[in-house]
Amino acid sequence: MVSWRGIYFILTLFWGSFFGSIFMLGPFLPLMFINPSWYRWINNRIVATWLTLPVALLETMFGVKVIITGDAFVPGERSVIIMNHRTRMDWMFLWSCLMRYSYLRLEKICLKASLKSVPGFGWAMQAAAYIFIHRKWKDDRSHFEDMIDYFCDIHEPLQLLIFPEGTDLTESTTARSNDFAEKNGLQKYEYVLHPRTTGFTFVVDRLREVFLLRVSASEILLMRPSLQPCASLYLLTSGEKSCSGAMYYLTPASWCERHP
C-alpha cells in the first residue's frame, strides 16, 4: 500500500534539492574560482541548513527515533567515520546525530559515482563536495588525494563518512559476501558484509600525513530492533510502523569507538 507520507517525503526532498541547487547554491558558483575558501565556507552552511529538512521529516512524519550511545563526536575534529550499511538511507540517520553532537557542515560522504548524475540530489551533493568513487582503486586513489588536498588547501576540517561494505545489505550482497568469505577462509556474517579496507586505510593515513594533526577514526554500528534489513523503498512507501516508526541505534557497541 502506497503511503502518502512516503510520496510527500520523496517529492519534498527532490524539489528542495532541485531548486536549492539552482537558487541557493548556484549563485555562489563564481566564488569557487575567485575565493575557494569563502565558497566552501558559504556552501557548507547552506547545505547544513538544508540537511535539517530530511532530519525533521524523518523524526516528525515517520516517527524515527535515533538513540545515541557511547563516545560522542568532538565538534570540529577531523575524523573518518565508518558505518555499516543496513539500508540506502543510513546517512540520513547519522544526520540526526551530527545535528546534535557535531556540525552538519563538516560532514562529507563517500558515495558511488553514479549518484552525482541524479538531477537535484546529485547537483547538491557535488556542490557540497561529497566524494564520488567508481569502486576501482586505480581510478579512485588519485581522486581521494585531490579531494584531501583540496580540504587541506582551504583549511576546512573534514568529517568523512565511509561505508566500508561498499553497498547496502541485501540478500544478493550477503550471498556475494559469503562467497568471498568461503573462498578466502573467512567468517561468514549474517547482518554485515565483509568490508573493503583499502580506501579506508589510505584515507586515514593520507589525512594524518597532510594535516600533520591527530585524525580520529570513529566506528558506528547502526542497528534496528528488527534484525531484518529494511529496504529504503519499503521504508518510504509502506505505512506500517515496522520500518517507519523504528528506533535506530548509533552505538559504539563492543568494538566501535573513537581511535585517536
C-alpha positions in Angstrom: 0.0 0.0 0.0 1.4 3.4 -1.0 2.0 5.8 1.8 1.3 9.5 1.1 3.8 10.3 3.7 6.4 8.5 1.7 5.5 10.3 -1.5 5.5 13.6 0.2 8.9 12.8 1.7 10.4 12.0 -1.6 8.9 14.9 -3.5 9.9 17.4 -0.8 13.5 16.3 -0.8 13.7 16.1 -4.6 12.2 19.6 -5.3 14.0 21.0 -2.3 17.4 19.8 -3.6 16.5 20.7 -7.2 15.6 24.3 -6.6 18.0 24.7 -3.7 20.9 23.7 -6.1 19.8 26.3 -8.6 18.7 29.3 -6.4 20.6 28.8 -3.1 23.9 27.2 -4.2 24.1 28.2 -7.9 24.6 32.0 -7.3 27.8 31.3 -5.4 29.5 29.2 -8.1 31.6 32.1 -9.4 33.1 32.4 -5.9 34.6 29.0 -6.4 37.1 30.5 -8.8 37.6 33.8 -7.0 38.0 32.6 -3.4 37.6 28.8 -2.9 37.8 29.1 0.9 34.9 31.5 1.1 32.9 29.4 -1.5 33.3 26.3 0.7 32.6 28.2 3.9 29.3 29.5 2.5 28.2 26.3 0.7 28.8 24.2 3.7 26.5 26.3 5.8 23.8 26.4 3.2 23.9 22.6 2.8 23.9 22.1 6.5 20.8 24.2 6.9 19.1 22.2 4.2 20.0 18.9 5.8 17.9 19.7 8.8 14.9 19.2 6.5 15.2 15.4 6.0 16.0 15.0 9.7 12.8 16.9 10.7 10.7 14.9 8.2 12.0 11.5 9.4 11.6 12.3 13.0 8.2 14.1 12.8 6.4 12.3 9.9 7.8 8.8 10.2 8.4 8.7 14.0 12.1 7.7 13.5 14.0 7.8 16.8 17.8 7.8 16.8 19.3 6.7 20.1 23.0 7.6 20.5 25.2 5.8 23.0 28.9 5.6 23.6 31.6 8.1 22.8 30.4 11.5 21.5 31.9 13.2 18.5 34.3 16.0 19.2 32.8 19.0 17.4 35.2 20.3 14.7 37.6 17.4 15.0 38.9 16.0 11.8 37.8 12.4 11.6 36.9 9.4 9.4 33.6 7.8 10.3 33.0 4.2 9.3 29.5 2.8 9.4 27.7 -0.4 8.4 25.2 -0.1 5.6 21.8 -1.6 6.6 19.7 0.5 4.1 20.2 3.1 1.5 19.1 5.8 4.0 21.7 5.2 6.7 23.4 8.5 6.1 20.2 10.3 6.9 20.1 8.7 10.4 23.6 9.9 11.0 22.5 13.5 10.3 20.3 13.3 13.4 23.4 12.6 15.4 25.6 15.2 13.8 23.0 17.8 14.1 23.0 17.4 17.9 26.6 16.5 18.7 28.8 17.9 15.9 28.5 20.1 12.8 26.5 19.0 9.8 28.5 21.4 7.7 31.7 19.4 8.2 30.3 16.0 7.1 31.3 14.7 3.7 30.2 11.3 2.4 31.9 8.9 0.1 29.4 7.7 -2.5 29.3 5.8 -5.7 29.9 8.0 -8.8 26.6 7.3 -10.5 24.7 9.3 -7.8 26.3 12.6 -8.9 24.3 12.4 -12.1 20.9 12.4 -10.4 19.1 15.7 -11.0 18.7 17.8 -7.9 20.2 15.4 -5.4 23.4 14.9 -7.4 23.9 18.6 -8.1 23.6 19.4 -4.4 26.0 16.6 -3.4 28.6 17.8 -5.9 28.2 21.4 -4.6 28.6 20.0 -1.0 32.0 18.4 -2.1 30.9 14.9 -1.4 33.5 12.3 -2.7 32.3 10.2 -5.6 34.1 6.9 -6.3 34.0 4.2 -9.0 34.9 1.5 -6.6 38.0 0.8 -8.7 41.1 1.6 -6.7 43.3 2.5 -9.6 40.7 5.2 -10.6 39.8 6.3 -7.1 43.2 6.8 -5.5 44.1 10.0 -7.3 40.6 11.4 -6.7 40.9 10.7 -3.0 44.3 12.5 -3.0 42.9 15.5 -4.9 39.9 15.9 -2.5 42.0 15.6 0.6 44.5 18.1 -0.8 41.6 20.4 -1.6 40.3 20.4 2.0 43.9 20.9 3.2 44.3 24.0 0.9 41.1 25.7 2.1 41.9 24.8 5.8 38.5 23.2 6.3 38.0 20.5 9.0 36.7 17.3 7.5 34.5 14.5 8.9 34.4 11.9 6.2 31.7 9.2 6.3 32.8 5.9 4.6 30.7 2.7 4.2 33.5 0.0 4.1 31.0 -2.6 3.0 30.6 -0.7 -0.3 26.9 -1.4 -0.7 23.7 -1.8 1.4 22.7 -5.1 3.0 20.5 -7.3 0.8 20.1 -11.0 0.1 22.3 -10.8 -3.0 25.1 -8.7 -1.4 25.1 -11.1 1.6 25.4 -14.0 -0.8 28.4 -12.4 -2.5 30.0 -11.6 0.8 29.6 -15.2 1.9 31.1 -16.4 -1.3 34.1 -14.1 -0.7 34.4 -15.4 2.8 34.3 -19.0 1.7 37.0 -18.5 -0.9 39.3 -16.7 1.5 38.7 -18.9 4.6 37.0 -16.0 6.5 34.0 -16.0 8.8 30.6 -15.5 7.2 28.4 -12.7 8.6 24.7 -12.5 8.8 24.0 -8.8 9.4 27.0 -7.1 7.9 29.1 -7.6 4.8 32.9 -8.1 4.5 34.4 -4.7 4.3 36.7 -3.2 1.7 39.6 -1.8 3.6 42.0 -0.3 1.0 40.2 3.0 0.7 39.7 3.5 4.4 43.3 2.9 5.4 44.5 5.1 2.6 42.3 8.0 3.6 43.2 7.8 7.3 46.9 7.7 6.5 46.7 10.5 4.0 44.7 12.7 6.3 47.3 12.3 9.1 50.1 12.9 6.7 48.6 16.0 5.1 47.2 17.7 8.2 50.1 16.7 10.4 47.5 16.6 13.2 45.6 13.9 15.0 42.8 12.4 13.0 40.4 10.1 14.8 38.5 7.2 13.3 35.0 6.8 14.7 33.3 3.5 14.1 29.5 3.5 14.2 27.2 0.5 14.3 23.7 1.1 13.0 21.1 -1.3 14.5 17.3 -1.7 14.4 15.2 -3.6 16.9 14.2 -5.9 14.0 17.2 -7.9 12.7 15.9 -7.9 9.2 17.2 -5.0 6.9 14.5 -2.6 5.9 14.6 -1.6 2.2 14.6 2.1 1.7 11.8 1.9 -0.9 9.7 0.0 1.6 10.5 2.5 4.3 9.2 5.3 2.2 6.1 3.6 0.6 4.8 1.5 3.5 2.5 2.9 6.1 3.5 0.2 8.6 5.4 1.1 11.6 7.8 -1.9 11.4 10.1 0.3 9.5 9.0 3.9 9.6 8.4 4.0 13.3 11.6 2.1 14.3 14.3 3.2 16.6 17.8 3.3 15.1 20.8 2.9 17.4 24.1 4.7 16.7 26.3 2.9 19.1 30.0 2.0 19.6 28.9 -1.5 20.8 31.9 -3.6 22.0 34.2 -2.8 19.1 33.1 0.6 17.8 34.8 3.5 19.4 37.0 6.5 18.7 40.6 5.7 17.7 42.9 8.7 18.1 
